[in-house]
Amino acid sequence: MKVEQISIFIENKSGRLAEITRILGEAGINIRALSLADTSDFGILRLIVNDVEKAKGILKEKGFTVNKTEVVAVEVPDQPGGLSSILQVLDHEGINVEYMYAFVERCGGNAVIIFRIDETDRAITALTAHHFNILAGERLYQM
């Protein structure tokens, strides 16, 4: 159960982030989760959206460099040690986390952590074996 994410390369200058969110909003695309990493010159905006192909297409039409990648969404109780329990499984299996970000569900006491992992299928198998709930993209896009 992999989730599709888009990554957008943006110049680190005033108004670029606002422009992307305006474009997506006007297209009726809902941002479900995001992460922004930057340097002094550029940033990489990673988004989970409700319509990946539409978002990718419209941003490319507007001149942005956009890539689609697969990530894993893991549901975990929003409590101390929740993240650690996931990372312990991945560490035990020798699976590397390239990056991650999280959000809390609107209802319920769970957090959803988005992982970009070097061995996605192995990670899904290991986490499922340890009874972690791996979310399908369709569920995540509509949360």
N, CA, C and O of each residue as an XYZ file, in Angstrom:
572
protein
N       0.846     -1.187      0.000
C       0.000      0.000      0.000
C       0.884      1.240      0.000
O       1.298      1.734      1.049
N       1.150      1.708     -1.154
C       1.997      2.885     -1.301
C       1.124      4.096     -1.587
O       0.009      3.974     -2.096
N       1.643      5.247     -1.255
C       0.953      6.513     -1.466
C       1.764      7.321     -2.466
O       2.993      7.338     -2.403
N       1.088      7.983     -3.377
C       1.784      8.843     -4.327
C       1.919     10.248     -3.757
O       0.975     10.807     -3.197
N       3.094     10.791     -3.910
C       3.418     12.132     -3.430
C       4.014     12.898     -4.602
O       4.693     12.318     -5.449
N       3.761     14.194     -4.649
C       4.452     15.010     -5.638
C       5.493     15.869     -4.934
O       5.285     16.341     -3.817
N       6.609     16.056     -5.610
C       7.687     16.916     -5.121
C       7.876     18.017     -6.142
O       8.018     17.758     -7.337
N       7.877     19.258     -5.658
C       7.981     20.418     -6.529
C       9.252     21.178     -6.176
O       9.479     21.532     -5.019
N      10.068     21.420     -7.183
C      11.282     22.216     -7.020
C      10.890     23.680     -7.150
O      10.319     24.085     -8.162
N      11.197     24.480     -6.120
C      10.832     25.899     -6.171
C      12.020     26.776     -5.773
O      12.830     26.420     -4.917
N      12.089     27.928     -6.425
C      13.105     28.902     -6.045
C      12.738     29.456     -4.673
O      11.565     29.632     -4.346
N      13.766     29.723     -3.887
C      13.544     30.267     -2.557
C      13.421     31.789     -2.674
O      14.356     32.536     -2.385
N      12.221     32.223     -3.111
C      11.964     33.655     -3.208
C      10.506     33.921     -2.852
O       9.644     33.052     -2.979
N      10.270     35.102     -2.420
C       8.954     35.500     -1.940
C       7.859     35.241     -2.974
O       7.999     35.586     -4.147
N       6.782     34.634     -2.523
C       5.605     34.452     -3.353
C       5.494     33.132     -4.071
O       4.412     32.790     -4.548
N       6.587     32.362     -4.168
C       6.525     31.100     -4.925
C       5.625     30.066     -4.243
O       4.847     29.387     -4.913
N       5.723     29.946     -2.944
C       4.868     29.000     -2.219
C       3.403     29.424     -2.313
O       2.517     28.590     -2.500
N       3.162     30.709     -2.183
C       1.791     31.225     -2.318
C       1.248     30.946     -3.714
O       0.070     30.627     -3.870
N       2.101     31.064     -4.726
C       1.670     30.803     -6.102
C       1.250     29.346     -6.289
O       0.227     29.068     -6.915
N       2.033     28.427     -5.751
C       1.706     27.008     -5.878
C       0.385     26.699     -5.189
O      -0.472     26.025     -5.761
N       0.218     27.181     -3.980
C      -1.028     26.881     -3.257
C      -2.231     27.532     -3.936
O      -3.328     26.974     -3.910
N      -2.040     28.707     -4.543
C      -3.131     29.353     -5.282
C      -3.512     28.524     -6.501
O      -4.694     28.298     -6.758
N      -2.516     28.075     -7.248
C      -2.762     27.270     -8.447
C      -3.534     26.003     -8.081
O      -4.516     25.653     -8.736
N      -3.088     25.331     -7.045
C      -3.761     24.097     -6.636
C      -5.172     24.371     -6.127
O      -6.106     23.638     -6.456
N      -5.328     25.413     -5.336
C      -6.652     25.767     -4.823
C      -7.634     26.103     -5.930
O      -8.780     25.656     -5.902
N      -7.196     26.879     -6.896
C      -8.063     27.245     -8.019
C      -8.444     26.036     -8.862
O      -9.483     26.039     -9.523
N      -7.602     24.997     -8.840
C      -7.884     23.771     -9.593
C      -8.722     22.783     -8.776
O      -9.044     21.695     -9.253
N      -9.067     23.161     -7.561
C      -9.877     22.282     -6.714
C      -9.099     21.132     -6.106
O      -9.674     20.105     -5.745
N      -7.793     21.303     -5.993
C      -6.942     20.251     -5.437
C      -6.707     20.529     -3.956
O      -6.279     21.616     -3.570
N      -6.996     19.522     -3.138
C      -6.853     19.646     -1.697
C      -5.507     19.089     -1.249
O      -5.150     17.963     -1.598
N      -4.769     19.865     -0.488
C      -3.494     19.428      0.069
C      -3.799     18.698      1.378
O      -4.391     19.271      2.293
N      -3.396     17.441      1.457
C      -3.649     16.616      2.640
C      -2.492     16.668      3.625
O      -2.708     16.628      4.837
N      -1.266     16.758      3.117
C      -0.080     16.835      3.966
C       1.016     17.494      3.152
O       0.999     17.457      1.921
N       1.981     18.104      3.854
C       3.083     18.742      3.140
C       4.331     18.796      3.977
O       4.301     18.709      5.205
N       5.425     18.942      3.274
C       6.724     19.133      3.886
C       7.505     20.077      2.979
O       7.449     19.958      1.755
N       8.222     20.998      3.573
C       9.041     21.931      2.807
C      10.457     21.904      3.369
O      10.675     22.170      4.551
N      11.408     21.581      2.510
C      12.824     21.622      2.865
C      13.466     22.648      1.966
O      13.188     22.692      0.767
N      14.329     23.476      2.537
C      14.910     24.520      1.706
C      16.379     24.744      1.996
O      16.916     24.318      3.019
N      17.006     25.428      1.057
C      18.360     25.952      1.204
C      18.230     27.446      0.933
O      17.118     27.961      0.812
N      19.332     28.126      0.840
C      19.244     29.563      0.575
C      18.761     29.860     -0.842
O      18.256     30.953     -1.097
N      18.903     28.916     -1.766
C      18.561     29.165     -3.161
C      17.279     28.495     -3.647
O      16.595     29.041     -4.512
N      16.942     27.333     -3.115
C      15.786     26.595     -3.610
C      15.161     25.769     -2.495
O      15.732     25.608     -1.416
N      13.982     25.257     -2.782
C      13.295     24.390     -1.849
C      12.659     23.227     -2.576
O      12.464     23.260     -3.791
N      12.341     22.205     -1.815
C      11.575     21.074     -2.343
C      10.317     20.972     -1.493
O      10.369     20.710     -0.292
N       9.188     21.188     -2.155
C       7.890     21.092     -1.516
C       7.317     19.726     -1.833
O       7.119     19.381     -2.998
N       7.053     18.950     -0.795
C       6.482     17.618     -0.977
C       5.032     17.666     -0.524
O       4.727     18.152      0.564
N       4.137     17.153     -1.374
C       2.706     17.236     -1.092
C       2.011     15.897     -1.284
O       2.320     15.137     -2.202
N       1.072     15.632     -0.397
C       0.087     14.579     -0.595
C      -1.194     15.337     -0.941
O      -1.668     16.150     -0.148
N      -1.748     15.075     -2.108
C      -2.939     15.788     -2.573
C      -4.018     14.787     -2.978
O      -3.740     13.604     -3.173
N      -5.245     15.272     -3.101
C      -6.357     14.387     -3.438
C      -6.402     13.984     -4.907
O      -7.115     13.041     -5.252
N      -5.669     14.661     -5.781
C      -5.627     14.295     -7.194
C      -4.207     14.520     -7.715
O      -3.866     15.599     -8.200
N      -3.400     13.482     -7.602
C      -1.972     13.579     -7.926
C      -1.738     13.955     -9.390
O      -0.964     14.867     -9.680
N      -2.395     13.262    -10.302
C      -2.153     13.501    -11.734
C      -2.576     14.912    -12.151
O      -1.873     15.573    -12.916
N      -3.714     15.368    -11.651
C      -4.181     16.708    -11.979
C      -3.211     17.758    -11.436
O      -2.866     18.711    -12.134
N      -2.773     17.578    -10.186
C      -1.834     18.527     -9.573
C      -0.516     18.556    -10.337
O       0.028     19.623    -10.622
N      -0.018     17.385    -10.661
C       1.249     17.299    -11.393
C       1.129     17.991    -12.746
O       2.006     18.760    -13.139
N       0.052     17.715    -13.444
C      -0.144     18.296    -14.768
C      -0.271     19.799    -14.752
O       0.361     20.488    -15.553
N      -1.085     20.317    -13.847
C      -1.312     21.767    -13.828
C      -0.062     22.521    -13.392
O       0.209     23.608    -13.901
N       0.702     21.961    -12.457
C       1.930     22.633    -12.034
C       2.984     22.605    -13.144
O       3.713     23.580    -13.329
N       3.068     21.503    -13.877
C       3.998     21.443    -15.005
C       3.603     22.459    -16.074
O       4.465     23.110    -16.664
N       2.292     22.595    -16.324
C       1.817     23.594    -17.290
C       2.239     25.002    -16.888
O       2.475     25.850    -17.748
N       2.335     25.251    -15.584
C       2.703     26.577    -15.072
C       4.213     26.745    -14.950
O       4.689     27.760    -14.440
N       4.972     25.743    -15.421
C       6.426     25.878    -15.473
C       7.189     25.326    -14.288
O       8.395     25.548    -14.181
N       6.530     24.620    -13.405
C       7.224     24.053    -12.250
C       7.785     22.677    -12.600
O       7.220     21.947    -13.414
N       8.900     22.343    -11.973
C       9.474     21.005    -12.091
C       8.824     20.147    -11.018
O       8.945     20.425     -9.825
N       8.127     19.092    -11.459
C       7.347     18.257    -10.545
C       7.686     16.790    -10.793
O       7.752     16.337    -11.936
N       7.899     16.062     -9.708
C       8.137     14.622     -9.783
C       7.133     13.905     -8.905
O       6.655     14.452     -7.911
N       6.820     12.691     -9.276
C       5.937     11.848     -8.470
C       6.783     10.735     -7.865
O       7.579     10.103     -8.560
N       6.607     10.500     -6.560
C       7.327      9.435     -5.879
C       6.343      8.652     -5.021
O       5.242      9.112     -4.721
N       6.774      7.457     -4.636
C       5.951      6.636     -3.753
C       6.493      6.730     -2.336
O       7.700      6.665     -2.105
N       5.573      6.886     -1.399
C       5.901      6.939      0.012
C       4.987      5.970      0.753
O       4.071      5.397      0.163
N       5.235      5.792      2.028
C       4.426      4.914      2.856
C       3.802      5.753      3.965
O       4.488      6.531      4.628
N       2.495      5.589      4.159
C       1.775      6.295      5.227
C       1.439      5.290      6.324
O       0.763      4.290      6.083
N       1.917      5.569      7.520
C       1.719      4.659      8.637
C       0.905      5.381      9.705
O       1.235      6.494     10.114
N      -0.163      4.724     10.145
C      -0.998      5.284     11.202
C      -0.458      4.791     12.541
O      -0.139      3.613     12.703
N      -0.363      5.706     13.486
C       0.179      5.362     14.802
C      -0.559      6.180     15.854
O      -0.909      7.332     15.598
N      -0.803      5.607     17.035
C      -1.435      6.407     18.091
C      -0.616      7.667     18.376
O       0.610      7.615     18.469
N      -1.301      8.784     18.510
C      -0.651     10.069     18.773
C      -0.339     10.151     20.268
O      -1.062     10.770     21.050
N       0.757      9.508     20.626
C       1.168      9.457     22.030
C       2.677      9.305     22.106
O       3.304      8.932     21.114
N       3.270      9.582     23.244
C       4.720      9.425     23.377
C       5.155      8.002     23.006
O       4.549      7.024     23.442
N       6.198      7.907     22.207
C       6.746      6.617     21.801
C       6.171      6.060     20.515
O       6.663      5.053     20.006
N       5.134      6.698     19.976
C       4.516      6.192     18.750
C       5.497      6.140     17.592
O       5.627      5.105     16.938
N       6.177      7.224     17.333
C       7.154      7.264     16.246
C       8.310      6.314     16.521
O       8.775      5.614     15.621
N       8.766      6.292     17.747
C       9.887      5.427     18.103
C       9.593      3.966     17.799
O      10.474      3.236     17.345
N       8.363      3.535     18.046
C       8.025      2.131     17.817
C       8.151      1.773     16.334
O       8.580      0.667     16.005
N       7.793      2.671     15.456
C       7.941      2.436     14.019
C       9.419      2.412     13.637
O       9.872      1.518     12.921
N      10.160      3.399     14.120
C      11.578      3.498     13.770
C      12.385      2.313     14.296
O      13.367      1.905     13.676
N      11.976      1.762     15.436
C      12.665      0.587     15.975
C      12.520     -0.607     15.044
O      13.479     -1.350     14.836
N      11.332     -0.799     14.482
C      11.109     -1.898     13.531
C      11.969     -1.698     12.299
O      12.646     -2.625     11.855
N      11.950     -0.488     11.741
C      12.741     -0.214     10.538
C      14.233     -0.388     10.806
O      14.952     -0.941      9.973
N      14.699      0.075     11.954
C      16.110     -0.069     12.314
C      16.482     -1.539     12.458
O      17.522     -1.972     11.961
N      15.643     -2.298     13.129
C      15.900     -3.722     13.320
C      16.021     -4.453     11.981
O      16.804     -5.394     11.851
N      15.247     -4.019     10.993
C      15.268     -4.632      9.666
C      16.358     -4.042      8.761
O      16.539     -4.507      7.636
N      17.075     -3.035      9.234
C      18.126     -2.415      8.438
C      17.586     -1.578      7.291
O      18.232     -1.451      6.251
N      16.390     -1.001      7.480
C      15.740     -0.200      6.442
C      15.986      1.273      6.736
O      15.740      1.746      7.846
N      16.474      1.990      5.728
C      16.828      3.395      5.891
C      15.645      4.319      5.596
O      14.934      4.140      4.607
N      15.449      5.303      6.462
C      14.443      6.344      6.240
C      15.161      7.520      5.580
O      16.076      8.104      6.160
N      14.734      7.863      4.356
C      15.340      8.991      3.656
C      14.821     10.316      4.207
O      15.595     11.247      4.430
N      13.498     10.398      4.429
C      12.880     11.548      5.085
C      11.493     11.158      5.530
O      10.968     10.118      5.132
N      10.898     12.004      6.362
C       9.546     11.740      6.842
C       8.897     13.038      7.290
O       9.577     14.026      7.565
N       7.578     13.020      7.359
C       6.809     14.112      7.927
C       5.495     13.545      8.421
O       5.126     12.430      8.051
N       4.784     14.287      9.247
C       3.593     13.734      9.896
C       2.464     14.746      9.943
O       2.674     15.950      9.799
N       1.258     14.225     10.150
C       0.103     15.067     10.445
C      -0.846     14.290     11.329
O      -0.775     13.063     11.398
N      -1.738     15.000     12.006
C      -2.702     14.375     12.899
C      -4.046     14.345     12.194
O      -4.451     15.327     11.573
N      -4.742     13.204     12.294
C      -6.059     13.092     11.684
C      -7.028     14.060     12.347
O      -6.884     14.386     13.526
N      -8.021     14.520     11.579
C      -9.016     15.449     12.096
C      -9.829     14.853     13.233
O     -10.138     15.540     14.207
N     -10.171     13.594     13.113
C     -10.909     12.949     14.186
C     -10.136     11.709     14.609
O      -9.495     11.050     13.790
N     -10.203     11.411     15.861
C      -9.469     10.261     16.361
C      -8.150     10.681     16.963
O      -7.728     11.830     16.827
N      -7.513      9.760     17.618
C      -6.273     10.067     18.309
C      -5.053      9.535     17.617
O      -4.085      9.161     18.280
N      -5.066      9.487     16.302
C      -3.934      8.939     15.574
C      -3.188      9.995     14.781
O      -3.753     10.988     14.325
N      -1.908      9.742     14.636
C      -1.079     10.538     13.737
C      -0.811      9.688     12.504
O      -0.840      8.459     12.572
N      -0.555     10.334     11.393
C      -0.155      9.639     10.177
C       1.244     10.141      9.833
O       1.474     11.343      9.694
N       2.158      9.211      9.701
C       3.532      9.565      9.392
C       3.836      9.098      7.969
O       3.625      7.937      7.617
N       4.330     10.020      7.175
C       4.689      9.744      5.794
C       6.183      9.463      5.743
O       6.989     10.279      6.190
N       6.549      8.311      5.199
C       7.948      7.906      5.113
C       8.368      7.730      3.666
O       7.655      7.119      2.870
N       9.510      8.262      3.337
C      10.204      7.905      2.089
C      11.311      6.971      2.543
O      12.202      7.360      3.298
N      11.244      5.730      2.071
C      12.105      4.669      2.573
C      12.855      4.052      1.401
O      12.324      3.953      0.295
N      14.084      3.640      1.648
C      14.884      3.081      0.553
C      14.399      1.716      0.077
O      14.664      1.348     -1.067
N      13.705      0.962      0.905
C      13.186     -0.353      0.523
C      11.704     -0.410      0.898
O      11.327     -1.006      1.907
N      10.891      0.209      0.082
C       9.476      0.399      0.397
C       8.745     -0.912      0.653
O       8.062     -1.048      1.668
N       8.876     -1.861     -0.233
C       8.143     -3.121     -0.070
C       8.562     -3.868      1.190
O       7.717     -4.403      1.907
N       9.854     -3.907      1.459
C      10.341     -4.547      2.689
C       9.822     -3.839      3.925
O       9.466     -4.481      4.912
N       9.778     -2.513      3.871
C       9.277     -1.744      5.019
C       7.805     -2.046      5.271
O       7.399     -2.231      6.419
N       7.003     -2.098      4.209
C       5.581     -2.397      4.357
C       5.398     -3.778      4.975
O       4.580     -3.954      5.878
N       6.147     -4.744      4.498
C       6.058     -6.107      5.044
C       6.425     -6.124      6.526
O       5.714     -6.723      7.332
N       7.520     -5.478      6.887
C       7.975     -5.471      8.283
C       6.986     -4.748      9.193
O       6.667     -5.238     10.276
N       6.508     -3.603      8.767
C       5.579     -2.847      9.612
C       4.237     -3.564      9.758
O       3.642     -3.565     10.836
N       3.773     -4.164      8.683
C       2.524     -4.922      8.745
C       2.675     -6.114      9.687
O       1.757     -6.414     10.451
N       3.810     -6.791      9.644
C       4.067     -7.933     10.532
C       4.060     -7.515     11.999
O       3.769     -8.325     12.879
N       4.383     -6.246     12.260
C       4.370     -5.719     13.636
C       3.065     -4.993     13.949
O       2.985     -4.232     14.913
N       2.056     -5.230     13.136
C       0.682     -4.748     13.362
C       0.508     -3.236     13.251
O      -0.386     -2.663     13.874
N       1.360     -2.595     12.462
C       1.142     -1.181     12.166
C       0.163     -1.078     11.011
O       0.184     -1.904     10.099
N      -0.687     -0.076     11.045
C      -1.690      0.131     10.006
C      -1.076      0.976      8.888
O      -0.770      2.152      9.083
N      -0.902      0.367      7.727
C      -0.384      1.056      6.548
C      -1.600      1.563      5.774
O      -2.490      0.782      5.434
N      -1.641      2.853      5.496
C      -2.800      3.440      4.839
C      -2.658      3.411      3.320
O      -1.601      3.712      2.766
N      -3.737      3.047      2.680
C      -3.785      3.105      1.218
C      -3.918      4.557      0.794
O      -4.479      5.377      1.521
N      -3.402      4.871     -0.381
C      -3.473      6.234     -0.881
C      -4.887      6.770     -0.931
O      -5.130      7.912     -0.541
N      -5.832      5.958     -1.407
C      -7.220      6.416     -1.538
C      -7.776      6.905     -0.212
O      -8.496      7.902     -0.173
N      -7.449      6.210      0.883
C      -7.943      6.643      2.192
C      -7.271      7.948      2.626
O      -7.919      8.845      3.164
N      -5.990      8.035      2.387
C      -5.245      9.216      2.801
C      -5.679     10.447      2.024
O      -5.787     11.530      2.600
N      -5.933     10.304      0.724
C      -6.320     11.440     -0.094
C      -7.655     12.018      0.337
O      -7.924     13.199      0.119
N      -8.502     11.182      0.953
C      -9.846     11.627      1.324
C     -10.008     11.941      2.804
O     -11.101     12.326      3.220
N      -8.966     11.793      3.616
C      -9.075     12.047      5.062
C      -9.475     13.477      5.327
O      -9.616     13.875      6.483
